[in-house]
Amino acid sequence: MARYADMTVEELENELKALDKEYRRFQKLDLTLDMSRGKPCTEQLDISMGMMDVLNSQVDLTCEDGTDCRNYGVLSGIAEVKELLGDMMENHPDNIIIYGNSSLNVMYDTVSRAMLRGVMGSTPWSKLESVKFLCPVPGYDRHFSMTEYFGIEMIPVPMNDEGPDMDMVEDLVANDELIKGIWCVPKYSNPSGTTYSERTVRRFARLKPAAKDFRIFWDNAYGVHHLYDEQQDYIPEILAECKRAGNPDMVYKFASTSKITFPGSGIAALATSQNNLVDIKKQLTHQTIGHDKVNQLRHVRFFGNIHGLMQHMSRHAQILRPKFEAVEDALEKNLAGLDIGTWTKPNGGYFITFYALDGCAKKIISKAKKAGVTMTEAGATWPYHKDPHDSDIRIAPSYPPLEDLKMAAELFSLCVRIVSAEKILSEKKAQGAPKEAAQE
């Protein structure tokens, strides 16, 4: 397949006529497909239904240490679930607090606490002239919307194949004490699926921030969300690395079971240093007497231990893997060789990022929507929804049924070809390119 940039004006015009005809065929199908969010599909939710049967009115709801899960108490979570999530997060149970159903809620609380009370005795962020966060891009839109809500200035940091640009991160945090944090999704990151390299993780642990209250917000949302048994990405454990580097208090590490069991009914956790835990519990004791211990016990009884949880994740992978491969196959079949976009091929997580030609993302997403496929809004993966290149597109393969997804991927590829061909044709006409190839 010839590169669009190598085609003549006439060839591009003929290509667009054929593509437009195919696009009209899709429009007649009256599709309503949703690829906008990384939601688990029905089949994924079904594999957790056994959780509804492990507890009933005849079951003993007492923990191994005698805690009655029906009653008040146990601020930081029952011992059994701290051990289970500790194994999942690769952290000691003593360094973990178990929360309610949402890690996003824990992150919000963590930022809010810093705004109102400061971090370990520091000046509350709300009393400073300005507060800044580093935001690896493309990144998680809800991180950015939360930061914007609190009035925190966001500084984009480019992502590469090893994670954020660490030269830039190291320079910025060392020279600006108003930079108080950085958002990180270190494994199978949202939206590119990139996993930070060992070198990147160790550079994070050895940061020398100007601000004593600087914190790394380490959102390990996809830590066990592998797609393949033999192609599983690995990252060093950040708390241990920070401790070795003499920065034990620099990280808040977040995780949850939201995409493991039932979104909205899972368990969230925060792992951090003992000093940070003391600081956090000062607020937590005024906020709650304890989170849902019955739900904590339900998860423990369902999984049993980390081996049960990992077997469960393997079942998720069996559902998700064909969907990711269907999207990747469609992109490869329809776009390879045209030089009008690139895309990521992650080993896990929930997203694929497509990098379109500059100035094309909004038009591609709009064209797909007009034909019945809803995608994440262009610019959503950048702070303030401002992608300076209008290039990044997040693809979420998880939710649609496989056959619908295949159709959506075909339509998306078609929209990429149409918008790209229109852009290149317009540029050629503006440059006065000849309509036909020169005759030899």
N, C-alpha and C positions, 0 to 999 in steps of 0.2 A: 504494500500500500504506500503510495507516494506521500511524502511530507506535504502538508498544505502550503508551507512556505515556498516550496519548489513549483507549485502549480501556477499556471498562467491565469489571467483574469477569466478567460473563457472557460477553462477547466474548473475553476472555483464556482463560476456561475452555474455550470452544468451539475456540479456536485451538490450545490445548494438546492437546485430543483429536485433532484432525487431525494435528498434528505427531507425537504419540506413535504414531499409526497408521503414518505414514511411517517413523518410526524403527524400528519392529518389522519393517518390510519390509526395511530395510537389515540388521538383525541376522540375518535368515534367509539372507542372501547368503553368510554365513560368510567375510567379508573378512579378509585379512591384509596390510594396506598399511602401509608404513613411511615416515613423513615426519619422523622424529626428528632426523636429522643431514643436514648439507649435503654429502652424498657425490655425486661424479660418477656418472652412470648408465653402463650398459654401452656405450651408443652413444658416449659421450664418451671412454671408455677406448679404444674401438676406433680412434678417429682418431689415436691415438698409436702404434698397433702397428708402423708403419713404422720407429719408433725401434729396434725389435728387429733390424732388417736392416742398419742403417748400419755396424755393426761386426761383424766375424767374424774367424776365425783368419788370413785372408789379407790383412787390412787393416793398413795402417801406423798404429800408435798413437802416432806422434810428433807433438808440437805444432809450430807454426811456429817457435818459438824453440829447437827441438831437444829439448824435454823428452819423455822416454819415460814415457808415462802408465801403463805397467805397473809402474813402480818407485816407490821412496820419494821423498819430497820435495815441494816447492812448497806450503808451509804455507797460503798464503792463496788458493790456487786458480789454475788455469792462465789465462794471459792471455786466451785466446779466450772463455772463459766469463765472465770478469770484464767483458769488453767487451759481451757479449750481455746479461747481467743488468744491467750498468750502463745500457745503453740502455733496458731495461725499467723500471728503477727511477729513471731520469733522474739518475744519479749518475756521476761520473768513476770509471773502473776503479780508480784509485789509492786511492779511498776505500771500497773494498769488500773484504770477506773472504767467500770461498765456503766453505760448510760442507757437512754431509752432507745427509740427505734431509728434514729437518724444521725449519722455522723455529720451531716451538714449543720444540724442543730447544735452539735458540740462545737463545731468551728465557729458558728455565730456566737455562742456563749463565750468562747475563748477570746474573740476579737472584742466583744462587748465588755468583758471583764477588764481587758487591757485599757479600753477607752475610759471606763469609769473608775477603776481602782489602780491601774498601772500593773506592772509585771514585777513581782518580788520586791516591792517597795519603791519602784521607780515612779517617776511622775506620770500620772494618768495621761494617756495619749490625747484625750479630749482637751487637756489644758496646754498642749503644745501649739506652737504657731502653725505647724504642719506635720502631717504624718504621711509617709510614703511606703508603698509596697512594690516589690519586684514581681512581675507577672510574666513567666515564660509563655511565649506565643508561638503557634496557636495553643490555647489552653482551655480550661474548664469554665464555661460561661457563668456558672453559679458562683464560683470563686470571685469572679470579676464583679458580678452584680452585687454581691455581699459587700465587697470592699468599697464599691461606689456608694452604696447605701450609707455607710459610715463616714463618707466624705474623705476617704483616704485616697491620696493621689497614687495613680498606678503608672508604673514605668515598665513598658514592654521590654522583655529580654528574648532575643531570638533563640529558638530551639535548633539543635543540630542532631546528628545521628547518635551522639553520646548524652544528650540532655540539653539543659540550658547552656548558653555561652558563658563558661565559667570565668574566662578572663574579664568579661564585662561584670559579672556578679561580684567577683572578688574586688574589683576596682571600686564599684559603686558602694558596697557595704563598708569598705574600709575608709571611705572619704566623706560619707554623709551620715551623720548621726540621726537624721530624721528618717532614714530608712529603717523601719522596724520589723520588716518581715518579708518573706518570699513564699509564694504558693508553689507547691511541688506535687505532681502526680508521678512518682518515680518509676512505676512499673506499668507497662502497657498504657501509657498516659492518654488521657482524654485531651484532644481527639486523635492524635497521630498514631497511638499505639507504641510510641518509642519507649524503650527502657533505658534508664540512666546507666552509663558504664560504671565499672568499679572505680575507675579513676575519678569520675565526676562525683560519686558519692563520697569518696575520701577527700576531695577538694571541698565539698560542702562541710564536712566535719572539721576541716582545718581553717574555715573562714575566720577572719579577724575583724569583726564588725566594730565600727566606731560607736554604735549604740549598745550599751550594756544590756538593754532589754530587747535586742534583736532576737527574733525567733524564726526558725524554719517551720513552716506549716506543711508537714509531710503527709499528704493525703494518699495513703496506700490502699486506695479503693479497689484495686484489681490485683492485689498481691497473690491470690491463689486462682485467678481467672485465666488459666492456660487453655489454649485451643488444641495443643498437641501433647502427647505423652513424652515424646523424645525431643521436643524443641521448646523447652521451657526456659524463659529468661531468668537470670539470677542477678540479684543486687546484694551487696553487703548490708548488714543490719545497721541502720543509721545511728541508733542510740549507743550501740557498742562502739562504733567508729568515733562518735563525738566524745565519749568517755576516754578513749585511748588518746585522743588529740587534746585533751584538757579542756574540752567544751561540753561538759556533761548536761548543762541546762539549756542548750541552744535549740532543742527540737521538741515540737509537739507532733506526735505521730497519731494519725486517725485511721480508723478502719470500721467496717460494719458488715453485717450479714445481709444487707439490703438486696443484693443481687445473688445471694446464696440461697436464702429461703424466700420470705415474702416481703417485697418492698413495702414499707409502711408498717410492717409488723416484725421487723428484725431486731437486732441488737447492735448498738454502736459502742465503740471503745476508744479511749485515749491512752496512749503509752507515753511516758515521759520520765524525767529524773525525779528522785525523791524530793529535792528542793522545790521543783515545780508542783509536785503533787500536794505538798503542804500548802503552797500558795493557792492552788485551785480549790482545795477542800475548805478553805476559809470562806469562800463564796458558796460552795456547794451545800454546806450545812445550813445556809439560810434559804436555799432554793428548793431543797427537797429532803425528805426523810429517807428516800431510797427509791430507785427505779423499779420497774416491773420484774420482780423476782420470779413470778410464775412463768413469764415468757423466757426468762433466763434458764429456768429449770427445764422448760419444754425443749429448748434448743439442745441442752446437754443430754437429755433422755433420748432425743431423736438421733443425734450423731454418735453419742457414746464417747468418742474421743476424736483426735485429729485424723486418725485413719478413716473413720466414718465420714468425716467432713470432706476429705480429699476424694474418697470414692464418689461422694455426691457431686463434687466439682467435675469429676470425669464424666458424669452423666450430663451435666450442663454442656461440657465441651462437645459431646456427641451430637447435641442439638445445634449448637452454634457453629461448629466447624464447617458443615456444608453450606451454611449461609455466607460466611466470610469467603469461602472458596468460590461460591457462585458469583459474588460481586467481583472478586479479583479476576475470574475467568472472563466475565463480560467486558471488563475494562481492557484486559489484555487482547481479547478477540477484536474489539471494536476500535481501540485507540492506539494500540502499540504501533510504533513507526510513524505516526502522524506528527509527533513532536508538538502536541497541543495540550499536554498535561502529564503530570506524574502522580503517583499514589503510593501510599504506604502499604506494607504487607506484614502486619503485626502477628506475633505468636500468641497473643492473648488480648484480653480486654473486651471492649464493646464497640470500638470505632475504627474506621479507616478514614484517613484524610486524603482528599483529592486536591492537588494544586493545579488550578487552571491557569491559562494565560492571564497576564495582568489585565484587570478591568473587565473580567468575564464572569466572576462568581455570581453576582447579583442577577445577571441576565440568564445564566444557566438555571439557577434555582427558580426564578420566575417562570421560565419556559416549562420546566418540569411540572410546576404547580398547575399551570394552565392545562396540562395534559393529565392531571390527576395524581401526581406524586408530590407529597409534602416533605420538604427537607428542612434541616435546621437553617434558620435565617442567616444569610451571608453577613459576615462580620461578627457573629455571635462569639466566636472563639478568640476575639481580641478585646482588650479593655475599651470601654465606651462604645463598643460595636463598630470600631473604626479600623478596619483592615486596610492599611495604606496601599496595598497592591490589589485589593478586591479580587483575591485569588483563592483563599482557603475555603474549602467546602467539607463539612463533616458528614460522613456517611454512617448511618446507624443500621446495621443489618439485622439486629436481633429480633425485632418485633414482628415484622410481616411473615406470613407463611412462606415456605421456601419457593413455591411456584410463583406467588405474587412478587417475591423479592427478585426472582430472575427477570420477570417482566419489567419491574421498576429499574433494575440495573441496565437493561437494554434501553429503556427510555432515557435514563440519565445519560448514558453514553451518546445517544442520538442528540440530546440537547447540547452536550459538550461539543460535538462535531459541528452542529449548526451555528452556535454562537461563535466558536473559534473560526470557522470558515468565513463568517460575516465580518469578523474583526480583521482577518488577514486580507480579505477582498477589499475592504474599505481602505486599508493602509496601502495596498497596491495601487488602487485608483488614485489615492491622494498623491502618491509618488509618481504618477504618470506612467505606470508599468504598461508595456504593450499587451494588447488583448490576447494575441496568439503568440506562440513560441516562434522565435526567428527561424526562417528556413535556411538550411545549409546549402 
